[in-house]
Amino acid sequence: MKKLVFLSIALVMVIALALPASPISAQEKTKIDVWIAFQDYRWDWAKAVAAEFNEMFPQYEVVVTGGYSYETMFAQVAVAAEQGQLPAVVQYFEAATQDARDSGLFKPIADALGDRTEINGLTVDMEDYVAPVIAYYTLDGKFTSMPWNTSSAITFTNMNYLRAAGWDKPPATWQEIDAACEAVMALDKAPEYCWTFPNHGWFFEQWMAVQNALYVNNGNGREERATEVAFNSDAGVALLEWLDDQYNKGYLYYSGAQGGDSWSTVDQAYSTQQIAIAVYSSSDTTLYTEMGEEGGFESVASFYPYNGEVGWTGNLIGGATLWLVDGLDPAVEEGALTFLVYFTNTENAADWHKVTGYIPIRMSAYQMLTEEGYYEANPNQTVALEQLAQSTITPATSGALVGGFPSIRNVVTAAIDRVLLTDADPAEVLAQAAAESNVIIEEYNLLNAP
Amino acid sequence: MVVSPVVLMIMGAVVGAAALAFVFRRAGGRPLIGLGIGAIAGAFGSALFMVPLDYCTFEAERQSLDRVFGMIFVLAGIALVVTPVSWLSGKLLRRESLMADDQTQGTFRHWWIALPLLAPTLTILVLFLYYPSLETLRLSTMLSRLGARREVFVCVDNFTRLVNDPAYVDTFVRTMFISFSIVVLSMSLSLLIASMAYLPLRGASIYRILLVWPYAMSPAVAGIIFLLMFNPSGGLVNHLFGKWFGIKLGWLNDPAVAPWTIILASVWKSMGFNILFYIAGLQNVPKDLIEAGAIDGAGLLRRFWHIVWPMLSPITFFLIVTNLTYAFFETYATIDYLTPGGGPLQSTTTMMYRVIQLGVQNNDMGKAAAQSIVLFLTVIGMTIVLFRTGGRQVNYGV
């Protein structure tokens, strides 16, 4: 008897293991999964907008799932694709653009939209999106992914230090930074260091773009697939020499942190007033302005510092866009597209801009805020958009498209690290970094090129 | 082919035949049968890794380093097959039970009843351990990216490029330094603190709870707290150091100091666990032994060295093994939060950190798999050495 009970329990366990979970009762609503790479207040914002959308369109149920980082999002999507568990919309950062394009998983927004100007009663006006963003994400002549969080790299200056040192506006060029720092560091109450930037590959890319220098070959990968990096040019060497000089003079603070998690060290140094100038992303303009208000100093945003000997051509965008998955059920695709249009409408674009500091991606949002008088009260918030609007669009300022971009960024930040911390020759370090990056590109293309 | 597969098989057969003939002779079997079985096993072993690799290491256009790797794989394959076969035949010839002895109590009446009981464990092991291990082996011979169109077979290039890469050799040495420092510091400090916390004091239980606390904290939270504390500019530690001693250290941005910050944070993180076990161990040291020692006139240190320390040896041994595992495999979060990117001049990039950086961030699965195998073999090797040497000196009680 005992044996029988025992065996039947064992049998039930085996069957329970083998059976799939019971199917959930049939859904009336069309579920639209959206994966984004944030887990902080930006995720909360997206969830709030999704809730409004769900109320407005009861036939859809948008579920926004937060993720750990841009870098891990890519692996997550690749695994989901293998298992056939892809969501409807995925957020990718700009460095993953080539990978996303090669993956074949996504459908260009232009294709999904066709020539419609209205979807589910919402007006679609692609002309209203900001030009440099459209330029970055127009691939093979087609508008590919929906911009959401777009930023540019700008400068934040603690004007209390600068005024004391005799400067009434933030320095604009490398040479001015050097001069201003000399004055700031000579103050009686000088900060610990004069300036800093997060050692994230994006800043190197910005400094290449302002010098109108290519990052990779074949027109920054926009004419043809990139096969080699081009950053080991005079422009790259000039940049590293300048950074090295700043570090050796004790002006530049380097926290030792590299890559995606290097931001917080800069936040801390700037908010505690241990530095006078932070070169940073416009994505946190709101935060950096508040730091000044809370710390009792005037925090002023200005354009990205450029090489005065070469002049300024323009800056790159950064941030991420929302990609529409290919091969969705037509009802899901329609819902996802409707959500993307709603998500980036004038009101939402304006609110997102105010909450974070990412640029207003719709011109109508910018106009609306101007009329409200928002920019008179918040002059820092216009800087990134003006910088992008004044940029001359060239292959260099359109941004690089290259496979394995995140890995190349790791190589570049390690090169900057070496230049700053050792006596190694910047040109040699850069040449070595280029050789390492070329292997990454070659291997990527071997696996991904059609 | 520089070396033909047949030659390798004959080589395997000779090695296997010799080993098995020896075993059969000692165990009283017929050496000639041993010779036959050994030859088959050895030949099979030589092909164990080489057939999946398609003997690529011995192709004419390959470097001599590839051939060395090929020979290592051949020899490892032979050892992997011949060793269990000779163990098994030795046991069978001596008519010994294959199971451990004195297992008569509570045996099942039928052998197959064990199978459904083992099934859940086996299922999990196969799905989450054995299959991924085999997949790692396969990936290590590939150039592979998640979501890519294709994979490319690269033979043993993922391994040979490590030998030629001075940066990887640095990483290896650095990993040893960081890991052993963590183990030694964490365990000795824990023993010291546990000995003090064990003293009969008022409120001792509160101290003990507080001491174990760090272990319960998530590595991410601990990492962020440490980052904000140790940030060289604007961090609390340098603020206080500057105020009290007039010096500021580059905790995270000086390549000479950063590894020590990692060691410090990891030691702090793992000490709670060690203290817990040492307190438990101290409670098991018989009081009468210590009293007897005291009556015989042994001082505090002598009593500790001759009575307490040997009685603690099983715990110490257990802790060395678990701490090594922690130091090699579980410090990624601490390193990544404190010195994202692997530290100034890669000074905090350990082997595990590099594996995750390559595999997760760079999506370079083949190289990550190869490096994880190297790491795995390193730690396995150390554990075996530990069990063979230290394990014998452990005193399992009175």
Interface residues (C-beta under 8 A of the other chain):
Chain A: L7 A10 L11 M13 V14 L17 E71 T72 F74 A75 V77 A78 V79 A81 D99 D102 S103 G104 L105 E192 Y193 T196 N199 Y253 Y254 S255 G256 A257 Q258 G259 G260 D261 S262 S264 T265 Q268 A269 S271 T272 Q274 I275 G404 P406 S407 N410 T413 A414 D417 R418 L421 T422 I440 E443 Y444 L446 L447 N448 A449 P450
Chain B: P116 L117 A119 P120 T123 L143 S144 R145 L146 G147 A148 R149 R150 E151 V152 L227 L228 N231 P232 S233 G234 G235 G250 L252 N253 D254 P255 A258 D336 Y337 T339 P340 G341 G342 G343 P344 L345 Q346 Q357 V360 Q361 N362 N363 D364
